Amino acid sequence: MASRTWSRHREKYSVHIFDELRLDWGSLVTQQHGLQMQLVRTFTMFKAIAKCLRVPSVLLLAFIMLLSFTIHWVLLKPLECSHLHVKYTKPPATFTDNEERITEIFNAISQKVPSVSFTHINSTTSAKNSRGIVLDLKKQYCVGDFLTVQVTMFNHIGKEKTYGGDFLRARIFSPKVEAGASGRIEDLNNGTYKVHFTLFWEGNIKISILLMHPSEGVSALWKARNSGYKNIIFTGHYDNRSKKVESECGFYLDSDTENCEYGAKEDKDFFYCIKPHNVPCESLIAVTSKDRSHTYLSALEKTLFLRSNIGVEIHQNPENIDVVSCKRNREEVKPKCSTGMFQPFPSGYFLNNVWYPAFCNLSTYDPQSDISKCIRGKKIYIMGDSTLLQWAHYFPSIMNSLKFFDLHASGSFNTLLLLDMEKNVYIQWKKHGHPLLIAYAFTVKDYSTVNQEIDRLEGGPQTIFVFTLGHHFRPFPITLFIKRLLNTRKAIERLFLRSPDTKVIIRTENTREQSVGMDRFSDFHGFIQYQLTKDIFQGLNVGIIDAWDMSIALGTFQLHPSTSTVKNQINMFLKYIC
């Protein structure tokens, strides 16, 4: 479906260009006809003058001069700028266009996020007082059946809630067979929710629905996140000959002094540092970051984010059900996993600690058993944060011939390169651009954003580009993340125009620890970014590795997934490219 859509887009794009070229050619023919008529009129005029004045030498000189003048202004002058008249179906987006789109997306999210206030925690949602009940409870369920749990919310004094917006997390799981799947949450906006599950496996299945944040907390988090850039301090390290200086950096600097500007002007995505005295901006070599002792939350709002109030179980009746295999629900044959496929939610499930996508066929054999053949001759570019850095360290464990090449880099979070000279395999990991929340100094000499890196790719059938954006953006206003996603989408579109057979894979962000810094690192912020990632890249011929769905299904609260989870992510990656 996606490939056909792309073909229609490309055909429409090409035809429109040629239509415009035909229009320009028609105007050129018209100009040439006008020139001929001008020459005829000029020649007739000078013939009459010559006959009257009887001065053929003067006629010849005047004729040559006027002829030259006519050719230059009527024919040659327009041709000098004829390329400016070629129009395109999708003209390059201007800065204003991009800002309008960012504002539009921001407003759409804001309309969905509750805007509520409270004067006492007793008026907020209570997980202990809320109740869930299985609708249309059956004596027996079959694999493939659907299960719906209705959840009714109450506050701490037992009063039923009349509005929605609570941040919930739902899953079903069976510990004995290492199985788990996410639930899809439907907010009825009246204090009641429906949680929909697909029963993917047989056995005793437990139900878990957690209240991560009450709607009052969600409202406070959204307002706090978009209040400014003061959560993180960035420090730039400059080295100019023997002079080493430091300077404050960030996306917004509350200073009237001269700033150094870093970033791509065409993307309007800048990072700034206060310019050190008598030190050129080009001498910036590294950046560090740390939390600022600052919060946009009020003292009352902060009480909602004590660890004891986060991720509290809501009681359901019943708490578990039994599922059997039935002939009436025979599993349909799924297509081969490929880029461009639509992914539902949940997008898959774990069984025996193996991830099975719900929308495509993951063959019974281990994809990693044939990795040498799969990635032979491939150039794989991986760009993101430390969750994708795990991939770079995992590859050599399943392909012994891959060896790290020492790039002799200094500092932390440096570019990594893996090579297999015999099989002609090239794997590079590189950090994504600012923001990077790293206490140790990391070099910026090889700095680039994901979209800049994509624009540098030649592409081709042997090229794969994998990226993730997420965790490091959480402490900043969501508009920064939206801008980066939009710029990245444009870069992918440009890549597919020049090289449509390049593979692009997006690994979504995953859940993380919920013990500290909820105003900055809450999974609510991650969930909004996860939804944005899927929405903004929808319709492109890319593959999605749904790390968020995987972590919900497993019920994990850790920034860096386990080795077995990384293995399952790479299984999906290999299915997309092999």
C-alpha positions as CSV (number, residue, x, y, z in Angstrom):
1,M,0.0,0.0,0.0
2,A,2.7,2.4,1.0
3,S,4.8,1.6,-2.1
4,R,1.8,2.3,-4.3
5,T,1.2,5.5,-2.5
6,W,4.8,6.5,-3.0
7,S,4.6,5.6,-6.7
8,R,1.5,7.8,-7.2
9,H,3.2,10.6,-5.4
10,R,6.3,10.3,-7.5
11,E,4.3,10.1,-10.7
12,K,2.2,13.2,-9.7
13,Y,5.4,15.0,-8.7
14,S,7.2,14.2,-12.0
15,V,4.2,15.0,-14.3
16,H,3.6,18.3,-12.7
17,I,7.2,19.4,-13.3
18,F,7.1,18.4,-16.9
19,D,3.8,20.3,-17.3
20,E,5.5,23.4,-16.0
21,L,8.4,22.8,-18.3
22,R,6.0,22.5,-21.3
23,L,4.4,25.8,-20.3
24,D,7.8,27.5,-20.2
25,W,8.7,26.0,-23.6
26,G,5.4,27.4,-25.0
27,S,6.2,30.8,-23.7
28,L,9.7,30.5,-25.3
29,V,8.2,29.7,-28.7
30,T,5.9,32.7,-28.3
31,Q,8.9,34.9,-27.6
32,Q,10.7,33.6,-30.7
33,H,7.6,34.4,-32.9
34,G,7.5,37.8,-31.4
35,L,11.2,38.2,-32.3
36,Q,10.6,37.3,-35.9
37,M,7.8,39.9,-36.2
38,Q,10.0,42.5,-34.6
39,L,12.8,41.7,-37.1
40,V,10.4,42.0,-40.1
41,R,9.1,45.4,-38.8
42,T,12.7,46.6,-38.2
43,F,13.9,45.5,-41.6
44,T,10.9,47.2,-43.4
45,M,11.5,50.4,-41.4
46,F,15.2,50.6,-42.3
47,K,14.6,49.7,-45.9
48,A,12.3,52.7,-46.2
49,I,14.8,54.9,-44.4
50,A,17.7,53.7,-46.7
51,K,15.6,54.4,-49.8
52,C,14.8,57.9,-48.6
53,L,18.3,58.9,-47.3
54,R,20.3,56.8,-49.8
55,V,22.9,56.0,-47.2
56,P,23.3,52.2,-47.2
57,S,26.4,52.2,-44.9
58,V,24.4,54.0,-42.2
59,L,21.5,51.7,-42.7
60,L,23.7,48.6,-42.3
61,L,25.3,50.0,-39.1
62,A,21.9,50.9,-37.6
63,F,20.4,47.6,-38.6
64,I,23.2,45.6,-36.9
65,M,23.0,47.7,-33.7
66,L,19.2,47.4,-33.4
67,L,19.2,43.8,-34.3
68,S,21.7,43.0,-31.5
69,F,19.6,45.1,-29.1
70,T,16.5,43.2,-30.1
71,I,18.0,39.7,-29.7
72,H,19.4,40.5,-26.3
73,W,16.2,41.9,-24.7
74,V,13.6,39.8,-26.4
75,L,15.3,36.4,-26.4
76,L,18.5,36.1,-24.4
77,K,17.5,38.2,-21.4
78,P,14.5,36.0,-20.4
79,L,16.5,32.8,-20.8
80,E,19.1,33.9,-18.3
81,C,16.5,33.3,-15.5
82,S,14.2,30.7,-17.2
83,H,15.0,28.2,-14.4
84,L,13.2,30.4,-11.9
85,H,9.9,29.7,-13.6
86,V,10.0,25.9,-13.0
87,K,7.5,25.2,-10.2
88,Y,7.2,22.1,-8.0
89,T,4.1,20.4,-6.5
90,K,5.5,20.8,-3.0
91,P,7.6,23.9,-2.7
92,P,10.2,24.0,0.1
93,A,8.5,24.8,3.4
94,T,9.3,28.3,4.7
95,F,10.1,29.1,8.3
96,T,6.6,30.6,8.6
97,D,5.0,27.4,7.3
98,N,6.9,25.3,9.7
99,E,6.0,27.5,12.7
100,E,2.4,27.4,11.7
101,R,2.4,23.6,11.5
102,I,4.2,23.4,14.9
103,T,1.5,25.7,16.5
104,E,-1.2,23.6,14.9
105,I,0.1,20.4,16.3
106,F,0.7,21.9,19.7
107,N,-2.9,23.3,19.9
108,A,-4.3,19.9,18.9
109,I,-2.5,18.2,21.8
110,S,-3.5,20.9,24.2
111,Q,-7.1,20.4,23.4
112,K,-6.8,16.7,24.4
113,V,-4.9,17.3,27.6
114,P,-7.2,18.1,30.6
115,S,-7.0,21.6,31.9
116,V,-8.0,21.2,35.5
117,S,-6.9,22.6,38.8
118,F,-7.3,21.4,42.4
119,T,-7.0,22.9,45.9
120,H,-6.6,19.6,47.8
121,I,-5.3,16.2,46.9
122,N,-8.5,14.6,48.1
123,S,-10.3,15.9,45.0
124,T,-7.9,14.1,42.6
125,T,-8.2,10.6,41.2
126,S,-7.6,7.7,43.6
127,A,-6.5,4.4,42.3
128,K,-7.5,2.6,45.5
129,N,-11.1,3.9,45.3
130,S,-11.5,3.3,41.5
131,R,-12.9,0.1,40.2
132,G,-12.6,-2.0,37.0
133,I,-15.1,-4.7,35.8
134,V,-14.9,-7.0,32.9
135,L,-17.8,-6.4,30.5
136,D,-19.8,-9.3,29.2
137,L,-17.8,-11.8,31.3
138,K,-17.7,-15.3,29.8
139,K,-17.1,-18.7,31.3
140,Q,-14.5,-19.4,28.6
141,Y,-12.4,-17.3,26.3
142,C,-10.6,-18.4,23.1
143,V,-7.3,-17.3,21.7
144,G,-8.1,-14.3,19.5
145,D,-11.1,-13.1,21.5
146,F,-11.4,-9.5,22.7
147,L,-11.7,-8.5,26.3
148,T,-13.0,-5.2,27.6
149,V,-12.6,-3.8,31.1
150,Q,-14.6,-0.8,32.1
151,V,-12.9,1.4,34.7
152,T,-14.8,4.0,36.8
153,M,-12.8,6.6,38.6
154,F,-13.3,8.0,42.1
155,N,-11.4,10.6,44.1
156,H,-9.9,10.2,47.5
157,I,-13.1,10.9,49.4
158,G,-15.1,8.4,47.3
159,K,-16.8,10.8,44.9
160,E,-17.1,9.6,41.3
161,K,-15.1,11.6,38.8
162,T,-17.0,13.4,36.1
163,Y,-14.1,14.2,33.7
164,G,-11.3,12.1,32.1
165,G,-7.7,12.8,31.3
166,D,-6.1,10.3,33.7
167,F,-2.8,8.8,32.5
168,L,-3.4,5.0,32.7
169,R,-1.2,2.0,31.7
170,A,-2.8,-1.4,31.0
171,R,-1.5,-4.8,30.1
172,I,-2.4,-8.5,30.3
173,F,0.3,-11.0,31.2
174,S,1.1,-14.7,32.1
175,P,4.3,-15.1,34.1
176,K,4.6,-18.9,33.5
177,V,4.9,-18.5,29.8
178,E,6.7,-15.1,29.8
179,A,3.8,-13.5,27.9
180,G,2.5,-10.0,27.9
181,A,0.5,-7.5,25.7
182,S,-0.6,-3.9,26.0
183,G,-4.2,-2.7,26.3
184,R,-5.8,0.0,24.3
185,I,-7.3,2.7,26.5
186,E,-10.5,4.6,25.5
187,D,-11.2,7.7,27.5
188,L,-15.0,8.4,27.5
189,N,-14.2,11.9,29.0
190,N,-16.7,11.4,31.9
191,G,-14.5,9.7,34.5
192,T,-15.1,6.3,32.8
193,Y,-12.7,4.4,30.6
194,K,-12.8,1.2,28.5
195,V,-9.7,-0.8,28.2
196,H,-9.5,-3.2,25.2
197,F,-7.4,-6.3,25.2
198,T,-6.7,-8.9,22.5
199,L,-6.2,-12.4,24.0
200,F,-3.1,-13.6,22.0
201,W,-2.2,-16.8,23.9
202,E,-3.8,-19.5,25.9
203,G,-3.5,-20.1,29.7
204,N,-4.3,-18.1,32.8
205,I,-4.1,-14.4,32.0
206,K,-3.8,-11.7,34.6
207,I,-5.1,-8.1,34.1
208,S,-3.2,-5.0,35.2
209,I,-4.4,-1.4,35.0
210,L,-2.2,1.2,36.6
211,L,-3.1,4.8,37.4
212,M,0.2,6.5,36.5
213,H,-1.0,10.1,37.1
214,P,-4.4,11.6,37.9
215,S,-5.9,14.0,35.4
216,E,-4.9,16.9,37.7
217,G,-1.3,15.7,37.6
218,V,-1.4,15.4,33.8
219,S,-2.7,19.0,33.5
220,A,0.1,20.2,35.8
221,L,2.8,18.3,33.9
222,W,1.6,19.6,30.5
223,K,1.6,23.2,31.8
224,A,5.0,22.8,33.5
225,R,6.7,21.3,30.5
226,N,5.7,24.1,28.2
227,S,6.5,26.9,30.6
228,G,10.2,27.3,29.5
229,Y,13.7,26.0,29.2
230,K,15.0,26.4,32.7
231,N,15.1,22.7,33.7
232,I,18.5,21.9,32.3
233,I,21.8,23.8,32.4
234,F,24.1,23.4,29.4
235,T,27.8,24.5,29.6
236,G,29.9,25.0,26.5
237,H,33.7,24.3,26.7
238,Y,35.8,26.4,24.4
239,D,39.4,25.8,23.5
240,N,41.3,28.6,21.7
241,R,45.0,27.9,21.6
242,S,46.0,27.8,25.2
243,K,42.9,29.6,26.4
244,K,40.1,27.3,27.9
245,V,36.9,29.0,28.8
246,E,33.3,27.9,29.7
247,S,30.0,29.6,28.8
248,E,26.3,29.0,29.3
249,C,24.5,27.4,26.5
250,G,20.9,26.3,25.6
251,F,18.0,26.7,23.3
252,Y,16.9,29.9,24.9
253,L,19.3,32.3,26.7
254,D,18.0,35.1,28.9
255,S,20.9,37.4,28.1
256,D,21.5,40.6,26.1
257,T,25.1,39.7,25.3
258,E,26.4,38.4,22.0
259,N,25.5,34.7,21.3
260,C,27.1,32.0,19.2
261,E,24.5,30.3,17.0
262,Y,24.9,26.6,16.1
263,G,22.6,24.6,13.8
264,A,21.1,24.5,10.3
265,K,19.7,27.8,9.2
266,E,17.3,26.1,6.8
267,D,15.8,24.2,9.7
268,K,15.6,27.1,12.1
269,D,16.7,24.7,14.8
270,F,19.4,26.4,16.8
271,F,21.4,25.9,19.9
272,Y,23.1,28.9,21.5
273,C,26.0,29.7,23.7
274,I,26.9,33.1,25.2
275,K,30.0,34.1,23.2
276,P,33.1,34.2,25.4
277,H,35.2,37.3,25.3
278,N,37.9,37.3,22.6
279,V,37.1,33.7,21.7
280,P,35.7,32.7,18.3
281,C,32.5,30.7,18.2
282,E,34.2,28.0,16.2
283,S,36.4,27.0,19.1
284,L,33.5,25.2,20.9
285,I,34.7,21.7,21.4
286,A,32.4,20.0,24.0
287,V,29.2,20.5,26.0
288,T,28.1,19.2,29.4
289,S,24.6,19.3,31.0
290,K,23.1,19.0,34.4
291,D,19.7,19.5,36.2
292,R,18.9,22.9,37.4
293,S,17.5,23.3,40.9
294,H,14.2,24.6,39.5
295,T,10.7,23.4,38.9
296,Y,7.6,24.9,37.2
297,L,5.3,22.9,39.6
298,S,3.7,24.4,42.7
299,A,4.3,22.9,46.1
300,L,0.8,21.4,46.0
301,E,1.2,19.9,42.5
302,K,4.5,18.3,43.6
303,T,2.6,16.1,46.1
304,L,0.9,14.3,43.2
305,F,4.3,13.0,42.0
306,L,5.5,11.2,45.2
307,R,6.6,7.7,44.2
308,S,3.7,6.2,46.3
309,N,1.2,8.0,44.1
310,I,2.7,6.8,40.8
311,G,1.7,3.6,39.0
312,V,-0.9,2.4,41.6
313,E,-2.9,-0.7,40.7
314,I,-6.6,-0.3,40.1
315,H,-8.6,-3.3,41.4
316,Q,-10.5,-5.3,38.7
317,N,-13.2,-7.9,38.9
318,P,-12.1,-10.6,38.1
319,E,-8.3,-10.1,38.2
320,N,-7.6,-13.0,35.8
321,I,-9.3,-15.2,33.2
322,D,-8.6,-18.5,31.5
323,V,-8.1,-18.7,27.7
324,V,-8.1,-21.8,25.6
325,S,-7.3,-22.6,22.0
326,C,-10.4,-22.9,19.9
327,K,-11.0,-24.0,16.3
328,R,-13.4,-21.1,15.6
329,N,-10.6,-18.5,16.0
330,R,-8.0,-19.8,13.5
331,E,-5.1,-17.4,13.1
332,E,-5.1,-15.7,9.7
333,V,-1.9,-15.8,7.5
334,K,-0.1,-12.6,8.0
335,P,2.1,-10.9,5.3
336,K,5.8,-10.7,5.5
337,C,7.1,-7.8,7.7
338,S,8.1,-4.9,5.5
339,T,8.5,-1.1,5.7
340,G,5.4,1.1,5.2
341,M,3.0,-1.3,6.9
342,F,0.3,0.2,9.2
343,Q,0.7,-0.8,12.8
344,P,-2.2,-1.1,15.2
345,F,-2.0,-0.8,18.9
346,P,-1.2,-3.1,20.5
347,S,1.3,-3.9,17.7
348,G,2.3,-7.3,19.1
349,Y,2.8,-9.5,22.1
350,F,5.4,-11.5,24.0
351,L,5.2,-15.2,24.3
352,N,8.1,-17.3,25.8
353,N,9.9,-13.9,25.9
354,V,9.7,-13.6,22.1
355,W,8.0,-10.6,20.5
356,Y,5.4,-11.5,17.8
357,P,4.1,-8.6,15.8
358,A,0.3,-8.6,15.3
359,F,0.4,-7.1,11.8
360,C,3.0,-9.2,10.0
361,N,4.6,-12.6,10.1
362,L,7.7,-13.2,12.3
363,S,8.9,-16.6,11.1
364,T,9.4,-19.4,13.6
365,Y,13.2,-19.5,13.2
366,D,15.4,-17.0,15.0
367,P,16.1,-14.1,12.5
368,Q,19.5,-13.6,14.2
369,S,20.7,-17.1,13.2
370,D,21.1,-15.8,9.6
371,I,22.4,-12.3,10.4
372,S,25.7,-12.8,8.5
373,K,23.8,-13.4,5.2
374,C,21.2,-10.7,6.0
375,I,23.5,-7.7,6.5
376,R,26.3,-8.8,4.2
377,G,27.4,-5.8,2.1
378,K,25.2,-3.4,4.1
379,K,25.9,0.1,5.4
380,I,23.9,0.6,8.6
381,Y,23.8,4.0,10.2
382,I,22.3,4.1,13.7
383,M,21.6,7.5,15.3
384,G,20.0,8.2,18.6
385,D,20.6,8.0,22.4
386,S,22.0,5.3,24.7
387,T,19.0,3.0,24.1
388,L,20.3,2.6,20.5
389,L,23.9,2.5,21.7
390,Q,22.8,-0.8,23.2
391,W,22.3,-2.1,19.7
392,A,25.8,-1.2,18.7
393,H,27.2,-3.2,21.6
394,Y,24.8,-6.1,21.0
395,F,25.7,-6.7,17.3
396,P,29.2,-8.2,18.0
397,S,27.6,-10.7,20.4
398,I,25.6,-12.3,17.6
399,M,28.2,-11.8,14.8
400,N,31.7,-12.5,16.1
401,S,33.3,-11.2,12.9
402,L,32.1,-7.6,13.6
403,K,34.9,-5.7,15.3
404,F,35.0,-2.2,16.7
405,F,37.3,0.2,14.8
406,D,39.2,2.7,17.1
407,L,38.4,6.2,16.0
408,H,40.7,7.7,18.7
409,A,37.9,10.0,19.9
410,S,38.1,11.9,23.2
411,G,35.3,12.6,25.7
412,S,32.1,10.6,26.2
413,F,29.2,9.4,24.0
414,N,31.5,9.3,20.9
415,T,30.8,7.8,17.5
416,L,31.3,4.1,17.3
417,L,32.2,2.1,14.2
418,L,31.9,-1.6,13.6
419,L,33.4,-3.3,10.6
420,D,33.5,-6.7,9.0
421,M,36.0,-6.5,6.2
422,E,35.3,-10.0,4.8
423,K,31.6,-9.6,4.6
424,N,31.8,-5.9,3.7
425,V,29.6,-4.7,6.6
426,Y,29.7,-1.2,8.0
427,I,27.8,-0.2,11.2
428,Q,28.0,3.2,12.7
429,W,26.4,4.6,15.8
430,K,26.2,8.3,16.4
431,K,24.5,10.5,19.0
432,H,21.6,12.6,17.8
433,G,21.9,16.3,18.1
434,H,21.0,18.6,21.0
435,P,19.5,18.2,23.5
436,L,21.8,15.6,25.1
437,L,21.6,15.2,28.9
438,I,25.1,14.0,29.8
439,A,27.0,15.0,32.8
440,Y,30.4,14.2,31.2
441,A,31.8,16.4,28.4
442,F,30.8,15.1,24.9
443,T,32.4,16.4,21.8
444,V,30.4,18.6,19.4
445,K,33.0,18.6,16.5
446,D,31.0,15.8,14.8
447,Y,27.7,17.4,15.7
448,S,24.6,16.9,13.5
449,T,20.9,16.4,13.9
450,V,19.1,13.3,12.5
451,N,17.8,15.3,9.6
452,Q,21.2,16.7,8.8
453,E,22.7,13.2,8.8
454,I,20.0,11.9,6.5
455,D,20.7,14.7,4.1
456,R,24.3,13.6,3.9
457,L,23.4,10.1,2.8
458,E,23.7,9.0,-0.8
459,G,21.3,6.1,0.0
460,G,20.7,3.0,-2.0
461,P,19.5,-0.6,-1.6
462,Q,22.5,-1.5,0.6
463,T,21.9,1.5,3.0
464,I,19.9,1.3,6.2
465,F,19.3,4.3,8.5
466,V,18.0,3.7,12.0
467,F,17.1,6.4,14.5
468,T,15.3,7.2,17.7
469,L,14.4,10.5,19.3
470,G,12.8,10.8,22.7
471,H,14.2,10.6,26.2
472,H,16.5,13.6,26.0
473,F,13.7,15.9,24.8
474,R,11.4,15.3,27.8
475,P,12.5,18.2,30.0
476,F,11.9,20.8,27.2
477,P,8.8,22.3,25.7
478,I,7.1,19.9,23.3
479,T,7.5,22.4,20.4
480,L,11.2,21.6,20.3
481,F,10.4,17.9,19.7
482,I,7.7,18.7,17.1
483,K,10.1,20.9,15.1
484,R,12.8,18.1,15.1
485,L,10.3,15.5,14.0
486,L,9.0,17.7,11.2
487,N,12.5,18.5,10.0
488,T,13.4,14.8,10.1
489,R,10.3,13.8,8.1
490,K,11.3,16.4,5.4
491,A,14.8,14.9,5.3
492,I,13.4,11.4,4.8
493,E,11.1,12.7,2.0
494,R,14.2,14.2,0.3
495,L,16.1,10.9,0.8
496,F,13.3,8.9,-0.8
497,L,13.2,11.3,-3.8
498,R,16.8,10.7,-4.6
499,S,17.0,7.1,-3.4
500,P,13.6,5.4,-2.8
501,D,15.1,2.0,-2.1
502,T,16.9,3.1,1.0
503,K,15.6,1.5,4.2
504,V,14.6,3.8,7.1
505,I,13.8,2.3,10.5
506,I,12.4,4.2,13.4
507,R,12.7,2.9,17.0
508,T,10.3,4.6,19.2
509,E,11.2,5.6,22.8
510,N,10.4,3.3,25.7
511,T,9.2,3.7,29.2
512,R,11.6,4.6,32.0
513,E,12.0,4.8,35.8
514,Q,9.4,6.8,37.5
515,S,11.2,7.5,40.8
516,V,12.7,11.0,40.3
517,G,12.1,14.2,38.3
518,M,8.5,13.5,37.2
519,D,8.1,17.1,36.0
520,R,10.9,16.5,33.6
521,F,11.0,12.7,32.9
522,S,7.5,11.4,33.4
523,D,6.4,8.7,31.0
524,F,3.4,11.0,30.3
525,H,5.9,13.2,28.4
526,G,7.2,10.1,26.7
527,F,3.7,9.0,25.7
528,I,3.0,12.3,24.0
529,Q,6.3,12.0,22.1
530,Y,5.6,8.4,21.2
531,Q,2.2,9.3,19.7
532,L,3.7,12.2,17.8
533,T,6.4,10.0,16.4
534,K,3.9,7.5,15.0
535,D,1.6,10.3,13.7
536,I,4.2,12.5,12.0
537,F,5.9,9.7,10.2
538,Q,2.7,8.0,9.1
539,G,2.4,7.5,5.4
540,L,6.1,7.2,4.8
541,N,7.7,3.9,3.6
542,V,9.5,3.4,6.9
543,G,9.6,0.6,9.5
544,I,8.5,1.1,13.1
545,I,10.0,-0.8,16.0
546,D,7.5,-0.2,18.8
547,A,9.8,-0.1,21.8
548,W,7.0,1.7,23.8
549,D,4.5,-1.1,23.2
550,M,7.2,-3.7,24.1
551,S,8.0,-2.1,27.4
552,I,4.3,-1.7,28.3
553,A,3.7,-5.4,27.5
554,L,6.6,-6.4,29.7
555,G,5.6,-4.1,32.5
556,T,9.1,-2.6,32.8
557,F,10.1,0.7,34.3
558,Q,13.7,1.0,33.1
559,L,15.3,3.4,30.7
560,H,17.7,0.8,29.3
561,P,15.9,-2.3,28.2
562,S,17.2,-5.8,29.1
563,T,19.4,-7.7,26.7
564,S,16.5,-10.0,25.8
565,T,14.3,-6.9,24.9
566,V,17.2,-5.6,22.7
567,K,17.3,-9.0,21.0
568,N,13.6,-8.7,20.2
569,Q,14.0,-5.2,18.8
570,I,16.9,-6.4,16.6
571,N,14.7,-9.3,15.4
572,M,12.2,-6.8,14.1
573,F,15.0,-4.8,12.5
574,L,16.3,-7.8,10.7
575,K,12.8,-8.8,9.5
576,Y,12.4,-5.3,7.9
577,I,15.7,-5.4,6.0
578,C,16.1,-9.1,5.0
